Amino acid sequence: MSVPKILRSFANQLTSRALHTSNRLCEAVIIDGQTIAEQVLEEVKYEVDEWTRAGNRRPKLVAVLVGENSASKAYVGKKIKAAKTVGINSQTLKFKDDITQEELLNQVQKLNEDSSVDGLIVQLPVPEHINERKVCQAIVPTKDVDGFHLQNIGKLALNDKSIIPATALGVKELIVRSKISTFGKNAVIIGRSKHVGFPMALLFHSDGNAETSGLDMTTTICHRNTPRVELERYTKLADVVVAAAGIPGLVTKDMIKPGACVIDVGISRIKVSEGKYRLVGDVNYESVKKIAGYITPVPGGVGPMTVAMLMKNTMIATKMRELE
């Protein structure tokens, strides 16, 4: 080996060690989902204003809420508040939890046929006697601002223009706007739900030059039944780890590659003392932030982005329907 090569090799080793030391000593950059969500909402508001100034009808979003689930009520409240912020007309239709599946499907069909409605969501979960999948598939694809309809998921899989599930799209925006490199990198999605984990994996691995503007990552899907030793083997190789399994504290410091980006989609309410609870994610935040390069908090990370992207999807749906 020539002297220059030896020097270059030695320099590379020193750089590698320095980076590793830096990652161990410096805490991760906190990705502020609330701030980024506010930026997205400002952009949507500008788009809505431009749309209405051009003489078009103001977009309208309708949320269907079934039952008395307190979390569902809170989520719908946040969505309606965001709609007001960006200038989208909104309405919440509330039904008792004893509504039959047929009655609910009839209500969805009426909203499908209502030309004044541009976006339609049925807040999940629905009562056990109602088939969640049938309800999601009953919404016409062009009003399906949650992006759950099989046509929208199918188009996403084919890199075709579609309405992308809001949480998956929100995670992508957090990564892109934080200027995190993804091209040719490794990603692990922990979670295989049809509404979050699966569409996220499609978006992560797809071609950045295609309609969906994917992240061009080599993507692995794991889930709650992946053996711990196997899960660690995959996450330690990942440049981006997304935890969406719904298991509090699942991802720990020893599982993360130094400098990796860790996105926490999970949110659970755990008891800390008698009568006191707190919200936590799937990531052991305090330990993981000591080794990760970037990390999202819970709350204040992915949650606000899901709401913001729902508003963006409503504007997309409005324009798509205008072209019909």
SEMARRO-406108 format. One record per residue (C-alpha): residue number from 1; x, y, z. Coordinates in steps of 0.1 Angstrom, whole numbers. Layout:
+-----+-------+-------+-------+
! num !    xx !    yy !    zz !
+-----+-------+-------+-------+
! NUM !     X !     Y !     Z !
...
+-----+-------+-------+-------+
This chain:
+-----+-------+-------+-------+
! num !    xx !    yy !    zz !
+-----+-------+-------+-------+
!   1 !     0 !     0 !     0 !
!   2 !    14 !    34 !    -9 !
!   3 !    20 !    61 !    17 !
!   4 !    -9 !    83 !     5 !
!   5 !   -33 !    54 !     7 !
!   6 !   -21 !    46 !    42 !
!   7 !   -27 !    82 !    52 !
!   8 !   -61 !    83 !    36 !
!   9 !   -71 !    51 !    54 !
!  10 !   -59 !    64 !    87 !
!  11 !   -77 !    97 !    82 !
!  12 !  -109 !    78 !    73 !
!  13 !  -106 !    57 !   105 !
!  14 !  -101 !    89 !   126 !
!  15 !  -132 !   105 !   109 !
!  16 !  -153 !    75 !   116 !
!  17 !  -142 !    74 !   152 !
!  18 !  -149 !   111 !   156 !
!  19 !  -183 !   108 !   141 !
!  20 !  -191 !    78 !   164 !
!  21 !  -179 !    97 !   194 !
!  22 !  -199 !   127 !   184 !
!  23 !  -230 !   107 !   181 !
!  24 !  -225 !    92 !   215 !
!  25 !  -219 !   125 !   232 !
!  26 !  -244 !   147 !   215 !
!  27 !  -281 !   142 !   218 !
!  28 !  -303 !   139 !   188 !
!  29 !  -318 !   168 !   169 !
!  30 !  -355 !   170 !   180 !
!  31 !  -378 !   170 !   149 !
!  32 !  -405 !   195 !   160 !
!  33 !  -436 !   181 !   143 !
!  34 !  -458 !   210 !   156 !
!  35 !  -437 !   236 !   140 !
!  36 !  -435 !   218 !   107 !
!  37 !  -472 !   211 !   108 !
!  38 !  -479 !   248 !   112 !
!  39 !  -457 !   254 !    81 !
!  40 !  -478 !   229 !    61 !
!  41 !  -511 !   245 !    73 !
!  42 !  -498 !   279 !    62 !
!  43 !  -491 !   265 !    28 !
!  44 !  -526 !   249 !    26 !
!  45 !  -542 !   281 !    37 !
!  46 !  -525 !   300 !     9 !
!  47 !  -536 !   273 !   -16 !
!  48 !  -572 !   275 !    -4 !
!  49 !  -571 !   313 !    -6 !
!  50 !  -558 !   311 !   -42 !
!  51 !  -584 !   286 !   -51 !
!  52 !  -613 !   307 !   -38 !
!  53 !  -600 !   339 !   -52 !
!  54 !  -600 !   322 !   -86 !
!  55 !  -638 !   319 !   -82 !
!  56 !  -640 !   283 !   -70 !
!  57 !  -662 !   270 !   -43 !
!  58 !  -645 !   268 !    -8 !
!  59 !  -635 !   232 !    -1 !
!  60 !  -656 !   212 !    25 !
!  61 !  -646 !   184 !    48 !
!  62 !  -671 !   162 !    67 !
!  63 !  -661 !   141 !    96 !
!  64 !  -683 !   112 !   108 !
!  65 !  -680 !   103 !   144 !
!  66 !  -697 !    72 !   158 !
!  67 !  -700 !    67 !   196 !
!  68 !  -686 !    84 !   226 !
!  69 !  -649 !    75 !   224 !
!  70 !  -631 !   104 !   241 !
!  71 !  -599 !   100 !   220 !
!  72 !  -619 !   100 !   188 !
!  73 !  -637 !   131 !   199 !
!  74 !  -604 !   148 !   206 !
!  75 !  -589 !   138 !   172 !
!  76 !  -620 !   150 !   153 !
!  77 !  -619 !   183 !   172 !
!  78 !  -583 !   188 !   162 !
!  79 !  -591 !   181 !   125 !
!  80 !  -621 !   205 !   125 !
!  81 !  -599 !   232 !   142 !
!  82 !  -572 !   228 !   116 !
!  83 !  -599 !   230 !    88 !
!  84 !  -610 !   264 !   102 !
!  85 !  -574 !   276 !   104 !
!  86 !  -568 !   270 !    67 !
!  87 !  -602 !   282 !    55 !
!  88 !  -618 !   248 !    47 !
!  89 !  -655 !   245 !    55 !
!  90 !  -661 !   216 !    79 !
!  91 !  -689 !   196 !    95 !
!  92 !  -690 !   168 !   121 !
!  93 !  -719 !   143 !   119 !
!  94 !  -723 !   124 !   152 !
!  95 !  -741 !    91 !   156 !
!  96 !  -747 !    69 !   186 !
!  97 !  -727 !    38 !   190 !
!  98 !  -758 !    16 !   184 !
!  99 !  -761 !    27 !   148 !
! 100 !  -763 !    -3 !   125 !
! 101 !  -737 !    -9 !    98 !
! 102 !  -764 !    -5 !    72 !
! 103 !  -775 !    28 !    86 !
! 104 !  -739 !    41 !    87 !
! 105 !  -732 !    29 !    51 !
! 106 !  -763 !    47 !    40 !
! 107 !  -751 !    79 !    56 !
! 108 !  -717 !    75 !    39 !
! 109 !  -734 !    70 !     5 !
! 110 !  -754 !   102 !    10 !
! 111 !  -722 !   121 !    16 !
! 112 !  -706 !   105 !   -15 !
! 113 !  -735 !   118 !   -36 !
! 114 !  -734 !   153 !   -20 !
! 115 !  -716 !   175 !   -45 !
! 116 !  -708 !   201 !   -18 !
! 117 !  -686 !   176 !     1 !
! 118 !  -650 !   173 !   -11 !
! 119 !  -634 !   153 !    17 !
! 120 !  -649 !   126 !    39 !
! 121 !  -635 !   108 !    69 !
! 122 !  -651 !    82 !    92 !
! 123 !  -631 !    85 !   125 !
! 124 !  -617 !    52 !   136 !
! 125 !  -622 !    30 !   155 !
! 126 !  -658 !    23 !   150 !
! 127 !  -679 !     1 !   173 !
! 128 !  -671 !   -37 !   171 !
! 129 !  -704 !   -46 !   154 !
! 130 !  -694 !   -24 !   124 !
! 131 !  -669 !   -37 !    98 !
! 132 !  -642 !   -11 !    96 !
! 133 !  -630 !   -22 !    62 !
! 134 !  -664 !   -20 !    46 !
! 135 !  -669 !    15 !    59 !
! 136 !  -635 !    27 !    46 !
! 137 !  -642 !    11 !    12 !
! 138 !  -676 !    27 !    10 !
! 139 !  -662 !    62 !     7 !
! 140 !  -656 !    71 !   -29 !
! 141 !  -618 !    72 !   -36 !
! 142 !  -619 !   109 !   -47 !
! 143 !  -634 !   119 !   -13 !
! 144 !  -612 !    95 !     7 !
! 145 !  -589 !   121 !    23 !
! 146 !  -577 !    94 !    48 !
! 147 !  -563 !    75 !    18 !
! 148 !  -576 !    42 !    30 !
! 149 !  -596 !    31 !     0 !
! 150 !  -581 !     2 !   -19 !
! 151 !  -579 !    23 !   -51 !
! 152 !  -558 !    49 !   -34 !
! 153 !  -536 !    23 !   -17 !
! 154 !  -533 !     4 !   -51 !
! 155 !  -522 !    36 !   -69 !
! 156 !  -496 !    43 !   -42 !
! 157 !  -482 !     8 !   -47 !
! 158 !  -479 !    15 !   -84 !
! 159 !  -463 !    49 !   -79 !
! 160 !  -494 !    65 !   -94 !
! 161 !  -509 !    98 !   -84 !
! 162 !  -533 !    92 !   -55 !
! 163 !  -544 !   104 !   -21 !
! 164 !  -518 !    91 !     3 !
! 165 !  -527 !    81 !    39 !
! 166 !  -521 !   112 !    60 !
! 167 !  -498 !    97 !    87 !
! 168 !  -475 !    81 !    61 !
! 169 !  -474 !   113 !    41 !
! 170 !  -468 !   133 !    74 !
! 171 !  -438 !   111 !    83 !
! 172 !  -423 !   116 !    48 !
! 173 !  -427 !   154 !    51 !
! 174 !  -410 !   154 !    85 !
! 175 !  -380 !   136 !    70 !
! 176 !  -378 !   157 !    38 !
! 177 !  -383 !   190 !    56 !
! 178 !  -356 !   180 !    81 !
! 179 !  -332 !   175 !    52 !
! 180 !  -324 !   139 !    61 !
! 181 !  -307 !   120 !    34 !
! 182 !  -327 !    90 !    22 !
! 183 !  -315 !    81 !   -13 !
! 184 !  -301 !    45 !   -12 !
! 185 !  -303 !    44 !    26 !
! 186 !  -318 !    16 !    48 !
! 187 !  -351 !    20 !    65 !
! 188 !  -370 !    -2 !    89 !
! 189 !  -408 !     2 !    95 !
! 190 !  -419 !   -15 !   127 !
! 191 !  -456 !   -20 !   121 !
! 192 !  -477 !   -35 !    93 !
! 193 !  -511 !   -19 !    97 !
! 194 !  -529 !   -12 !    64 !
! 195 !  -534 !    24 !    74 !
! 196 !  -499 !    33 !    86 !
! 197 !  -471 !     8 !    84 !
! 198 !  -478 !    -7 !    50 !
! 199 !  -484 !    26 !    31 !
! 200 !  -454 !    41 !    48 !
! 201 !  -432 !    12 !    35 !
! 202 !  -446 !    18 !     0 !
! 203 !  -438 !    55 !     2 !
! 204 !  -403 !    49 !    16 !
! 205 !  -391 !    24 !   -10 !
! 206 !  -407 !    39 !   -41 !
! 207 !  -390 !    59 !   -68 !
! 208 !  -385 !    96 !   -61 !
! 209 !  -390 !   105 !   -97 !
! 210 !  -425 !    88 !   -99 !
! 211 !  -458 !   105 !   -91 !
! 212 !  -457 !    97 !   -54 !
! 213 !  -422 !   112 !   -50 !
! 214 !  -409 !    83 !   -28 !
! 215 !  -378 !    83 !    -7 !
! 216 !  -358 !    57 !   -27 !
! 217 !  -349 !    37 !     5 !
! 218 !  -342 !     0 !     9 !
! 219 !  -371 !    -8 !    32 !
! 220 !  -378 !   -36 !    56 !
! 221 !  -411 !   -42 !    73 !
! 222 !  -411 !   -57 !   109 !
! 223 !  -439 !   -60 !   134 !
! 224 !  -449 !   -70 !   169 !
! 225 !  -444 !  -107 !   161 !
! 226 !  -408 !  -102 !   148 !
! 227 !  -385 !  -119 !   173 !
! 228 !  -366 !   -93 !   193 !
! 229 !  -332 !  -106 !   182 !
! 230 !  -343 !  -103 !   145 !
! 231 !  -358 !   -69 !   151 !
! 232 !  -325 !   -56 !   166 !
! 233 !  -305 !   -71 !   137 !
! 234 !  -326 !   -50 !   112 !
! 235 !  -328 !   -18 !   132 !
! 236 !  -290 !   -16 !   138 !
! 237 !  -285 !   -14 !   101 !
! 238 !  -312 !    12 !    95 !
! 239 !  -305 !    49 !    87 !
! 240 !  -342 !    56 !    94 !
! 241 !  -363 !    37 !   119 !
! 242 !  -401 !    43 !   121 !
! 243 !  -418 !    27 !   152 !
! 244 !  -456 !    22 !   146 !
! 245 !  -464 !   -10 !   164 !
! 246 !  -483 !     4 !   193 !
! 247 !  -460 !   -11 !   220 !
! 248 !  -448 !    15 !   245 !
! 249 !  -410 !    16 !   249 !
! 250 !  -404 !   -11 !   222 !
! 251 !  -374 !     6 !   206 !
! 252 !  -344 !    10 !   230 !
! 253 !  -310 !    26 !   227 !
! 254 !  -291 !    -6 !   220 !
! 255 !  -313 !   -12 !   189 !
! 256 !  -303 !    21 !   171 !
! 257 !  -274 !    28 !   148 !
! 258 !  -255 !    59 !   159 !
! 259 !  -268 !    90 !   141 !
! 260 !  -299 !    73 !   127 !
! 261 !  -332 !    91 !   123 !
! 262 !  -359 !    77 !   146 !
! 263 !  -396 !    85 !   139 !
! 264 !  -421 !    75 !   167 !
! 265 !  -456 !    70 !   154 !
! 266 !  -469 !    51 !   184 !
! 267 !  -489 !    68 !   211 !
! 268 !  -502 !    51 !   242 !
! 269 !  -517 !    63 !   275 !
! 270 !  -499 !    47 !   305 !
! 271 !  -506 !    50 !   342 !
! 272 !  -478 !    67 !   362 !
! 273 !  -495 !    69 !   395 !
! 274 !  -530 !    67 !   410 !
! 275 !  -552 !    89 !   388 !
! 276 !  -523 !   102 !   367 !
! 277 !  -515 !    92 !   331 !
! 278 !  -491 !   103 !   304 !
! 279 !  -487 !    98 !   267 !
! 280 !  -457 !    78 !   255 !
! 281 !  -446 !    64 !   221 !
! 282 !  -431 !    32 !   209 !
! 283 !  -396 !    46 !   215 !
! 284 !  -378 !    49 !   248 !
! 285 !  -372 !    85 !   241 !
! 286 !  -348 !    95 !   269 !
! 287 !  -323 !    68 !   261 !
! 288 !  -327 !    67 !   223 !
! 289 !  -321 !   104 !   219 !
! 290 !  -286 !   100 !   233 !
! 291 !  -275 !    79 !   203 !
! 292 !  -299 !    89 !   174 !
! 293 !  -291 !   117 !   150 !
! 294 !  -328 !   128 !   148 !
! 295 !  -358 !   119 !   168 !
! 296 !  -395 !   129 !   171 !
! 297 !  -411 !   134 !   205 !
! 298 !  -445 !   121 !   217 !
! 299 !  -466 !   141 !   218 !
! 300 !  -456 !   168 !   194 !
! 301 !  -441 !   148 !   166 !
! 302 !  -461 !   128 !   141 !
! 303 !  -495 !   136 !   155 !
! 304 !  -497 !   172 !   144 !
! 305 !  -484 !   162 !   110 !
! 306 !  -512 !   137 !   104 !
! 307 !  -538 !   165 !   109 !
! 308 !  -519 !   189 !    87 !
! 309 !  -516 !   163 !    59 !
! 310 !  -553 !   156 !    61 !
! 311 !  -559 !   193 !    53 !
! 312 !  -535 !   190 !    24 !
! 313 !  -553 !   158 !    12 !
! 314 !  -586 !   177 !    13 !
! 315 !  -572 !   203 !   -10 !
! 316 !  -559 !   176 !   -33 !
! 317 !  -593 !   159 !   -33 !
! 318 !  -610 !   192 !   -41 !
! 319 !  -589 !   197 !   -72 !
! 320 !  -592 !   161 !   -83 !
! 321 !  -630 !   163 !   -81 !
! 322 !  -630 !   195 !  -101 !
! 323 !  -612 !   177 !  -129 !
! 324 !  -638 !   148 !  -130 !
+-----+-------+-------+-------+
